[in-house]
Amino acid sequence: MNGFESMTDKPKKNKAVALSYKKESGGAPIVVAGGKGAVADKILALADEAGVEVVKDPDLVELLDKVPVGREIPTELYQAVAEILAFVYRVNKRMD
């Protein structure tokens, strides 16, 4: 135990949210999965196996975690998600 922990401190659980975006649909990205702990670990493992780029943004995950699975992201999050999608597209092009 270090000086910053106490016996009552609980370790923070990982959280993860997965989005799907299809340009041709013309719609907003959709939340396709989300969870914490073991569910988050599974989402991240599946992303890794599929070669999907993972972006770590705890603040954005907190907001996206409130969006029900199957729903489009709210307009307030378009800018933040667009920046992440642009990053992912750039990384994917470099890998081609």
Short mmCIF file of the C-alpha atoms (twelve columns), coordinates in Angstrom:
data_MODEL
# 
_entry.id   MODEL 
# 
loop_
_atom_site.group_PDB 
_atom_site.id 
_atom_site.type_symbol 
_atom_site.label_atom_id 
_atom_site.label_alt_id 
_atom_site.label_comp_id 
_atom_site.label_asym_id 
_atom_site.label_seq_id 
_atom_site.Cartn_x 
_atom_site.Cartn_y 
_atom_site.Cartn_z 
_atom_site.pdbx_PDB_model_num 
ATOM 1  C CA . MET A 1  0.000   0.000  0.000   1 
ATOM 2  C CA . ASN A 2  1.351   3.474  -0.833  1 
ATOM 3  C CA . GLY A 3  0.636   6.737  0.953   1 
ATOM 4  C CA . PHE A 4  -2.264  7.550  -1.354  1 
ATOM 5  C CA . GLU A 5  -4.401  4.482  -0.758  1 
ATOM 6  C CA . SER A 6  -6.397  3.338  2.173   1 
ATOM 7  C CA . MET A 7  -8.030  0.051  2.958   1 
ATOM 8  C CA . THR A 8  -11.375 1.447  1.770   1 
ATOM 9  C CA . ASP A 9  -10.124 2.659  -1.617  1 
ATOM 10 C CA . LYS A 10 -11.482 0.537  -4.430  1 
ATOM 11 C CA . PRO A 11 -9.494  0.181  -7.625  1 
ATOM 12 C CA . LYS A 12 -11.139 1.979  -10.541 1 
ATOM 13 C CA . LYS A 13 -12.661 -0.363 -13.059 1 
ATOM 14 C CA . ASN A 14 -11.903 0.074  -16.732 1 
ATOM 15 C CA . LYS A 15 -14.722 1.458  -18.842 1 
ATOM 16 C CA . ALA A 16 -15.046 1.052  -22.576 1 
ATOM 17 C CA . VAL A 17 -17.527 2.119  -25.229 1 
ATOM 18 C CA . ALA A 18 -17.519 0.837  -28.800 1 
ATOM 19 C CA . LEU A 19 -18.888 2.911  -31.664 1 
ATOM 20 C CA . SER A 20 -19.866 1.987  -35.186 1 
ATOM 21 C CA . TYR A 21 -19.894 4.519  -37.977 1 
ATOM 22 C CA . LYS A 22 -20.839 3.953  -41.592 1 
ATOM 23 C CA . LYS A 23 -20.271 6.975  -43.826 1 
ATOM 24 C CA . GLU A 24 -22.729 5.742  -46.406 1 
ATOM 25 C CA . SER A 25 -25.601 5.682  -43.878 1 
ATOM 26 C CA . GLY A 26 -25.425 9.429  -43.428 1 
ATOM 27 C CA . GLY A 27 -26.245 9.050  -39.743 1 
ATOM 28 C CA . ALA A 28 -24.241 9.663  -36.614 1 
ATOM 29 C CA . PRO A 29 -22.005 7.064  -34.970 1 
ATOM 30 C CA . ILE A 30 -23.917 4.480  -32.953 1 
ATOM 31 C CA . VAL A 31 -22.966 3.026  -29.571 1 
ATOM 32 C CA . VAL A 32 -22.708 -0.729 -30.179 1 
ATOM 33 C CA . ALA A 33 -21.272 -1.832 -26.824 1 
ATOM 34 C CA . GLY A 34 -20.329 -0.437 -23.475 1 
ATOM 35 C CA . GLY A 35 -19.446 -1.570 -20.019 1 
ATOM 36 C CA . LYS A 36 -16.982 -1.611 -17.172 1 
ATOM 37 C CA . GLY A 37 -14.735 -4.155 -15.536 1 
ATOM 38 C CA . ALA A 38 -14.775 -7.533 -17.269 1 
ATOM 39 C CA . VAL A 39 -17.127 -6.250 -19.989 1 
ATOM 40 C CA . ALA A 40 -14.759 -3.369 -20.767 1 
ATOM 41 C CA . ASP A 41 -11.821 -5.783 -20.827 1 
ATOM 42 C CA . LYS A 42 -13.710 -7.991 -23.315 1 
ATOM 43 C CA . ILE A 43 -14.558 -5.004 -25.550 1 
ATOM 44 C CA . LEU A 44 -10.907 -3.958 -25.577 1 
ATOM 45 C CA . ALA A 45 -9.708  -7.523 -26.236 1 
ATOM 46 C CA . LEU A 46 -12.113 -7.911 -29.163 1 
ATOM 47 C CA . ALA A 47 -10.994 -4.571 -30.577 1 
ATOM 48 C CA . ASP A 48 -7.370  -5.674 -30.320 1 
ATOM 49 C CA . GLU A 49 -8.106  -9.012 -32.003 1 
ATOM 50 C CA . ALA A 50 -9.930  -7.224 -34.833 1 
ATOM 51 C CA . GLY A 51 -7.145  -4.669 -35.268 1 
ATOM 52 C CA . VAL A 52 -9.448  -1.811 -34.311 1 
ATOM 53 C CA . GLU A 53 -7.656  1.312  -33.139 1 
ATOM 54 C CA . VAL A 54 -8.478  2.141  -29.511 1 
ATOM 55 C CA . VAL A 55 -8.449  5.736  -28.329 1 
ATOM 56 C CA . LYS A 56 -8.190  6.344  -24.597 1 
ATOM 57 C CA . ASP A 57 -10.291 9.320  -23.535 1 
ATOM 58 C CA . PRO A 58 -11.755 8.764  -20.060 1 
ATOM 59 C CA . ASP A 59 -13.857 11.951 -20.149 1 
ATOM 60 C CA . LEU A 60 -15.462 11.025 -23.457 1 
ATOM 61 C CA . VAL A 61 -16.059 7.446  -22.291 1 
ATOM 62 C CA . GLU A 62 -17.923 8.801  -19.255 1 
ATOM 63 C CA . LEU A 63 -20.238 10.753 -21.568 1 
ATOM 64 C CA . LEU A 64 -20.668 7.964  -24.121 1 
ATOM 65 C CA . ASP A 65 -21.373 5.465  -21.346 1 
ATOM 66 C CA . LYS A 66 -24.655 7.305  -20.728 1 
ATOM 67 C CA . VAL A 67 -25.833 6.640  -24.322 1 
ATOM 68 C CA . PRO A 68 -27.891 3.439  -24.577 1 
ATOM 69 C CA . VAL A 69 -26.527 0.683  -26.833 1 
ATOM 70 C CA . GLY A 70 -28.102 0.945  -30.287 1 
ATOM 71 C CA . ARG A 71 -28.554 4.714  -30.122 1 
ATOM 72 C CA . GLU A 72 -26.768 7.412  -32.088 1 
ATOM 73 C CA . ILE A 73 -24.417 9.647  -30.142 1 
ATOM 74 C CA . PRO A 74 -25.940 12.995 -29.120 1 
ATOM 75 C CA . THR A 75 -25.147 16.091 -31.167 1 
ATOM 76 C CA . GLU A 76 -23.155 17.554 -28.268 1 
ATOM 77 C CA . LEU A 77 -20.556 14.809 -28.780 1 
ATOM 78 C CA . TYR A 78 -20.245 15.079 -32.581 1 
ATOM 79 C CA . GLN A 79 -17.114 17.278 -32.488 1 
ATOM 80 C CA . ALA A 80 -15.218 15.103 -29.995 1 
ATOM 81 C CA . VAL A 81 -16.123 11.867 -31.794 1 
ATOM 82 C CA . ALA A 82 -15.320 13.403 -35.209 1 
ATOM 83 C CA . GLU A 83 -11.811 14.231 -33.995 1 
ATOM 84 C CA . ILE A 84 -11.318 10.650 -32.831 1 
ATOM 85 C CA . LEU A 85 -12.670 9.209  -36.088 1 
ATOM 86 C CA . ALA A 86 -10.329 11.484 -38.066 1 
ATOM 87 C CA . PHE A 87 -7.412  10.214 -35.976 1 
ATOM 88 C CA . VAL A 88 -8.422  6.583  -36.497 1 
ATOM 89 C CA . TYR A 89 -8.780  7.087  -40.270 1 
ATOM 90 C CA . ARG A 90 -5.284  8.666  -40.411 1 
ATOM 91 C CA . VAL A 91 -3.771  5.767  -38.459 1 
ATOM 92 C CA . ASN A 92 -5.525  3.211  -40.679 1 
ATOM 93 C CA . LYS A 93 -4.249  4.901  -43.854 1 
ATOM 94 C CA . ARG A 94 -0.679  4.775  -42.529 1 
ATOM 95 C CA . MET A 95 -1.074  1.038  -41.915 1 
ATOM 96 C CA . ASP A 96 -2.281  0.312  -45.476 1 
# 
